Amino acid sequence: MTEKTCPLCSGKLMEIVSGSDTLVCDDCGMVDPETKTDQSDGGDKGDGSYSSSQTEDQSLKTEWIRDVEIKDSSDENLVELLILVDEVALELGFDDEERVRAAELATSAWENRLPHGRSMDTIVGACAYITSRENERPRPVSIIAEVLGEDEESVNKSYRVLITSLEVEVPLTGPDTYAYYLGEQLGIPNDVTRSVEDVLSKDIEISGNPAGIAAGALYLAANARDHDITLVEAGQAAGVAKETVWRKVSDLRESEVGEGCLTQV
């Protein structure tokens, strides 16, 4: 009988756990889409080819499969958890240090049996959110939830469970800390983003979603510099409605930092 080979690199396929139906390539670490227990729509394109994002993270999958000594289905679940961490980290633009930190949190959660009775996706989302806040470059929790296909409240619940159970101290994050990520997503020049960060780091008496406030400030500053972005685009980057961005724009115009500071950056 012809031995089944990896559809991506033609390497040898092996069982993750003895007796498991799930096969993984011993060379590139790819989970065979035909045997994966929980298949997603993001794998092969249906024509035998694979997306660039899928190819991109094969080395990350290989690391976890080789680093974790798989003895039973519980260890297999840990590998799947870490693979998901890597995929989300890539989607959110994490650097290697952030990716490793998110994996450490996910491993601690697994060791404390926190995924039991909870969605693995929300646990990973919580790990990503904690990591980005610790690094003072937070990603909006609504964006993290969207990447994972979960609702925001479910990710928030898992976040609260993790910081309590793992005794993690997460720093407070103001609107200024969201400017870097949102500026990148919106393609705003770095000098404009840095100036917006400086303005938002001052005491601003505006309440509400900090990512929404940052989006409003970037909207004002970018358009003043002929780098046009729309309310819809700003809202999508921050994970809020365009109406929320508009309200924050109005609040900023009325505040002491006001339109003057932001339109002169």
N, C-alpha and C positions, 0 to 999 in steps of 0.2 A: 504494500500500500504506500502511496506517495506521502512523504512526510509533509505536514502542513508548515508553511513558512510565513514569515511576517509580510503583510501586504505593503509595508512601507520600505523596509530595507532588505527583505528576503532572508532575514536571520532566523535562527531556530526558535520556535515557540515552546514555552514550558508552562507547567501548571504553577499558579501562585501558591496554592496549597494542595497537597496530595488529595486527590479525589474531587478537586474543585473543577467546575466546567470552564472557569475563566483562565484564558491563556495569555501569557505576556512574553514579549520578545526578549530573549536573553542578551541580545546585542544592543538594541536601542531603547528597550524598556516600554515600548508601546503596548497598551492593552488591546488585544485583538477585538475589533468591533463586533465580529461575528459571535464571539463567546463571552463578551463582557456582560456581567449579570444585569447591570443597570445602564443601558445604552442611552446616549444622548443624541440629539439631532445635529450636534456640532462636529461630528467626526468626518467620515468620508462623505464625498459629495454625491455618491451614487454612481460615479463613473469610474471608480477604482482609484481616483486621485484623492489627495488629502489637502486640506487647507494649510496655508502658511503658518497660521497660529498653532495648528496641531503639530506640524513638523517642528516648530520653534521650541516647544516645551518637552520634546522627547528626552533630551539630556537631563532635564530636571526629574522626569519620571524614573530614569535609569538610576539616578543617585539614591532615591528613596528605596527602590526595590533592592538595591545592593546594600544599602546601609542598614536597613531593618532586617533582622534575622527572623524570617517568617516561619513560625512553627504551627500556627493554627489560624482559624478564621478571624479571631480577634486581631491578630497581627496583620492579617489581610485588610481588615477594616482600617487599621492605622495607616497602612500604605495608601489606601484610597483617600483617606482624610488628608494626608500630606500632598498627594497628587492634586487634590482639589485646591489646597492652599496655594500651590505653585501656579495653577491656572488662574486663580483670582488675582494673585500677586502680579502676574504678567498683565492682566487686563487693567489693573489699577495703576500700573507704572511703578511698582515698587522696585527699589534697588536691591542688591544682594543682601545687604544688612537687614533691611526691612523684611525681606522674604524669609530669612533665617529666624528672625524674631517671631514672625507670625507662625512659623512651623514649631518653634519652641512652645508658644502658647497653646497651639493645637495639641501638641504632645502632652503637655501638662493637663489639658482638659480631658484627653483620652485616659491618662493615668488615673484621673480622679473620677472617671466614669460619667463625666458630664454629658457626653453625647447620648447616653441611654435615655430614651423617651423623648429625645429632641431631634429636630432635623439637623443632619450633618451640615447642611448648607448654612443654617443660621449660626452654628458654632464657628464655622470658618469665617462667616461675615463678621462675627464679634471679634475674632482674632485679628482680622484685617483692620477693623475700626480702632481697636486698642493700639495696634502697632502704629497706625498713621497718627494717632493723637500723641502717643509717646514721642514720636519724632517731630512733633509740632508742625506737621504737614498733613493735617487731617483730610480724609476724603469724606464727603457728605454721606451719612449713613444711608440715605435714600438711594444714592448712586451705588453703594456697595450692595444693597438689597436688590437693585435692578440687575446688576451683573449676575447675581445668584438666582434670579427669578423668584425671590421671596418678597414678602411684604415687610415694610420698614419696622413695624411694631414687633414682629417676630424676631428680627435681628436685634432690636433694642432689648428685648426680653433676655435673649441669650447673652448679650453684652453685660447686662446687670448681674446675671448669674455668674458669669466668668470673673468679673472684677471682685465680686463678693467671695466666691469659693476659692479663687486663686490669690486673693488678697493683693490685687494689683492696684497701685496708685496711679491714676490717670490724670495728667495735668489738665487744667482748664484751658479751653481753646476759644479765643475771641475771633472776630471777623478777620483780623489781619492774618491769622494763620491759614485761612482758606484761600487767600489771594494767589499764592504760588500755584497751587494745583489748578484753580479755576483759570488763571491766566494762561497756563499751558494748554488747557482744553480749548480755550477760545482763541489761541494763537496770538495773544497780545504781547507786544515787545517787552522784554525783560525789564527795561528801564522804567516803563510805565507801571508794570506790576510791582516793582520794588518801591516806587513812590507811593502807590496805593497802600502797600503794606505799612509804610511810615505814617501815612495819614490815619489809617485805621487803628494803629497801635496807640494813638492818643485816646484820652477818655471821651468816648462818644456815647451820648445818652440816647441810644436807639435800642429798643428791645426787639426780640424776635430771633428768628433763625439766623445764626451767624454766617452761614454760607449764603443765605439770601442777601444779607447786608453787604457781604464781599462782592457778590454778583452785581448789586446795584452800584457800588463804588467803581468797579471795573467798567461797567456800562458807561457811566458818566465820563470817566477818565479816557477810555479808549475812543469814544465818539468825539471827544474834544480834540483828540489828536488825529482825526481823520482815519481812525482804524475802526470802521463801522461794524458794530455788532447789534443784533436785535434783542429785544426783551425776551423773545422766545429762545434764542441761542443762549443767552445768559442764564435763563431759567433751567434749560436742559442741562447745562454744565453743573449747576448747583443742585439739581434735583428738586427744584421748586417750580411753582406755576409762574407764568409771566406776570400775572397780577401781583404776586408777592414781590417780584423784582421791582415793579413799578412803584409799589408802596414804599419800598426801601429807598428808591431813587428820590421820591418825594420827601421822605424823612431826612435824607442826607442833605437835600437842598435847603431844608429849613433848619438844620443843625448848625452848631458853631463852626464845625469843620467845613460844612456847607459846600455848595457847588463851586465856589471860588477856589478852594484848596484843591479839589479834585480835577477841575478843568484846567488848572495851571501846572499840573504835575509834568 
